[in-house]
Amino acid sequence: MTWPLTEDEVARYQCDGCLVVEAALGAEDLAELDEAIRQATETALGREDRARMIEMEPGPEGNGAAEDRPRLRRIIDPYERHEAFRAVAHDPRIVDRVESLLGSDLDLQHSKLNMKPARVGSPVHWHQDLAYYPHTNEGVLAVLIYIDDATEANGCLQVLPGRHHRYFDHHRPEGAFAGRITEAIDPEPEPRTLPAPAGSAIFLHGLTPHSSLPNRSSADRRTLILAYRAGDAYPLYYGRVTVEDEAVHRPVRGRRARHARFGGPAPIVPEIDGTSSLYEIQAGRPGAPPRPRSHR
Ligand SMILES: O=C(O)CCC(=O)C(=O)O
């Protein structure tokens, strides 16, 4: 069985810069991911170098909820942490659909798992993924797989549809990378929230502005994020961060192209000089200690 997108789905992705596919994964897959999260968390918490594997939400004083479990914000590079995550990254229900959008030569550019825990889950401010890791062309997308039902209350993804045709500035006036869109978008578009049941996959163009609200509800909103790129999309080198990012890419299908393709909107080269996470950068803490192989 193969799982290509329909022509209508491809057209919607091209128009909006995103596409929601419900029931991409089923209950059994979700149970396996749930168990993989449990195991990966337990392993990481038992290790001194856990900061390479997980990122915690800010302390209790940061957002005021008494919790009796670790307040995990993110599992870093889940592809490396458990077979169940690798299985999803190579699963034809995901990769066939990515192939419909990017072609048959595909790499996993990086993976991460945002935990957005009940009551304390951090917001993600408006940004474009490619602002963090510009490529020679726009053949880059992320698949966001909801592991829990995602609602507006628990901070589902929101997007600015149809705004994936240029790079927006993510820098502060003095020049530092802010990790969020810092210019006015004119005309100001209406955000579209993307609530969807657990098992849904959102195919998100690398230039589609997106964000999510904090989770103030009593339900977790965990999301596995798999970023893929076409075989002819090569990262633009802008410093050691590019090298560290490339350490986590993995072949998925076909092969890397001999010739890089240059195309699409002109990238803005980010002024990032450390490997802080998106959350730290957006909170204005870009100087956090370097964390090898963490992905933003
Ligand atoms: O988890 C979310 O709400 C958005 C995730 C995201 O954009 C990111 O981690 O780059």
The ligand as a Tripos MOL2 file, in Angstrom:
@<TRIPOS>MOLECULE
LIG
   10     9     1     0     0
SMALL
NO_CHARGES

@<TRIPOS>ATOM
      1 O1          5.2620   22.8640   19.0530 O.co2     1 LIG1
      2 C1          4.8170   23.8690   18.4840 C.2       1 LIG1
      3 O2          3.7710   24.3930   18.8210 O.co2     1 LIG1
      4 C2          5.5350   24.5340   17.3410 C.3       1 LIG1
      5 C3          6.8390   23.9420   17.1340 C.3       1 LIG1
      6 C4          7.8010   24.6980   16.3270 C.2       1 LIG1
      7 O3          7.4570   25.5230   15.5380 O.2       1 LIG1
      8 C5          9.2060   24.3930   16.5180 C.2       1 LIG1
      9 O4          9.5790   23.7430   17.5150 O.co2     1 LIG1
     10 O5          9.9820   24.8230   15.6380 O.co2     1 LIG1
@<TRIPOS>BOND
     1     1     2 2
     2     2     3 1
     3     2     4 1
     4     4     5 1
     5     5     6 1
     6     6     7 2
     7     6     8 1
     8     8     9 2
     9     8    10 1
@<TRIPOS>SUBSTRUCTURE
     1 LIG1         1 GROUP 0 **** ****
